[in-house]
Amino acid sequence: MGARGNKPMMKKRIRSPKRRYPPLGHWQRGFTLPLVLGMGLIMIVVALTLLSRSQLDVSTASLQKQTQQAFAVAEGGMARTLGLLNGNYQVLLRRTYNPATNLNFNPPRPYLIDRSTDATKIGQPNTSGLAVPSVNAWTAQSLGSDAPPCFTLDNLNTLVLSGTIGTPVQGNYRILSYLYDAPTQTGHLLIEGRLANDSPANAFILQKMMITDRSVPANFPGLLAESIDLGNNDVFGTVSGNVICTNPAKCIVPPTECSNGQPTLEGLRRAVGALNNSIIEGTIAINKIDLPPLPTPPAPVNGSSVLGNVPLSSPPPWLPLDQLNDFQAALGKAGGYYSQGAYNNFPTRGQGKQGPQDSPDINGNTMTPSFPRPGDYPYVDPNSSIPFFIPDPLQPGGKIVNPEKVYYAYRIDDIDLQGSETLQFNTTNYPIRLYVSGNITLSGQAGIQNICDSDSSTCGTDANMGLPSQIGTPDRLRIYGNPPDPSNARTDQAFTLSGGATAGSLFVYAPDAKVGINGGSSDPDIFGAVWAKEWNGSSSNNAEIRVPDRLPEALGGEYANASIVVARTTEASNWYRLAQY
């Protein structure tokens, strides 16, 4: 009984240890939960990272887009600014605007490097804060008399230095700097573009370009001076009958005759003193002009070192051997001689028993008032680059002696003629140049005549200049005065022309002379052109200048290209986009 009763107890003891071990699935459930929690945490971190990166990419993409938009604003500002600088504001193209306004440095610095600071980095951004001199030449005080008529800087800040792009406004731009480097004739323009909202995105464009002069050939000056008081004088010539004043400070357009920064026609007429009866067939301009240099008079003939009669068999020592034939052919009508200089003695009749007296002047007592005189011979310009012959402008395939190379030369102090006294210059074979250092006074019916023997491309009706028969073309008789005298160190010359019964066919280039017409004669008083320091009109209401259409061509050389000059930008030689400065 005791042994049988103990068996169940043994079974219990043997089974009970098995219950202490959890089932296999229970163990698996214990490892899965931490794994799931860990994986979930990792996924959350990854998701947050991706979200952060996504937001950063969105922000970066947005900023890049705004930067591109800022570049577009800057490009629009660049185009508009160049349009203004090539238009009404072209006078600023050769002036520097490089103020110390870069606040990234203390003290503020200019944005661009100039030649005086570093000649190897001209026009480059001043990113290191170099002590570049601050320059602002875009001011009325700096411009002075160079300011063109009706030009104003009143709207400089809102029209040129800054502006807006788009309607509605998409952005703003401003000029940070414009640096002009004179030795290289280059302009460097830096513009900032910024969006109209509060976006931090901005962009910069730096452009380098050549600044060149562009001539306006249609504006050959028929009458040119620093100061013009035309009165009721007329200037005819639909092509070349232009009136040009070169000093805006002396040819002033009334403020009431300015429209959109430009003078009206009436304003221009008033600026040159044209009254109601004055006729100007060409244009009126107030502008600087590119003129050829005033020729230097040849040395005076003195009978010893400078001879006035050298045989053609003794060519000048400077003559290249390959030009010897042209030299002899060009002087074929010179009578076998040429002159080494300009004649400067014009003997007058002696008083009483006195014989002829030497004189540097020409007046009513001059013994020979017709030129060239017997014994006068042409002068040959020693510049070997000037050819002896040029094409005949009216005869295809023909040629004529170059008036710039071979001509009669005379150095004269004063010319004073009265009553019916007349000087005659025969330009049939060779042109004539008068180098006048004093004054020219013609009164009464006195006159200067340019005559020729037979009609040709340089004479009379065949010259296609509207000339009467046997009148030489104005390019064949040239009167040169003294060189410019900006400081007025010497007294201005006074040239009183024409007034005679016959029109004077001549070209006057006298940069230091006051020129006018004494009375009025036939129609017109002058065939040709007058370039002087001052034109003070005429004592007559019917004084006339007629400028032949073909005169620029006939004058030749640099004279043919004499015209108004305006500064212009060329295409960009360098162009940079700068996302940061």
Buried (B, 14 or more C-beta within 10 A) or exposed (E): EEEEEEEEEEEEEEEEEEEEEEEEEEEEEEEEEEEEEEEEEEEEEEEEEEEEEEEEEEEEEEEEEBBBBBBBBBBBBBEBBBEBBBEBBBBBBBBBBBBBBBEEBEEBBBBBBBBEBEEEBBBBBBBEEBEBEEBBBBEEEBBEEBBBBBBEBEEBEEBBBBBBBEEEEBBBBBBBBBBBBEEEBBBBBBBBBBBBEEBEBBBBBBBBBBBEEEBBEEBBBBBBBBBBBBBBBBBBBEBBBBBBBBBBBBBBBBEEBBEEBBBBEEBBBBBBBBBEEBEBBBBBBBBBBEBBEBBEBBBBBEEEEBBBBBEBEEBEEEBEEEBEEBBBEBBEEBBEBBBBBBBBBBBBEEEEEEEEEEBBBBBBBBEBBBBBBEEBBBBBBEEEEBBBBBEBBBEEEEBBBBBBBBBBBBBBBBBBBEEEBBBEBBBBBBBBBBBBBBBBBBBBBBBBBBBBEEBBBBBBBBBBBBBEEBBBBBBBBBBBBBEEBEEEEEEBBBBBBBBBEBBBBBBBBBBBBBBBBBBBBEEBBBBBBBBBBBBBBBEBBBBBBBBBBBBBBBBBEEBBBBBBBBBBBEEBEEEEEBEEB
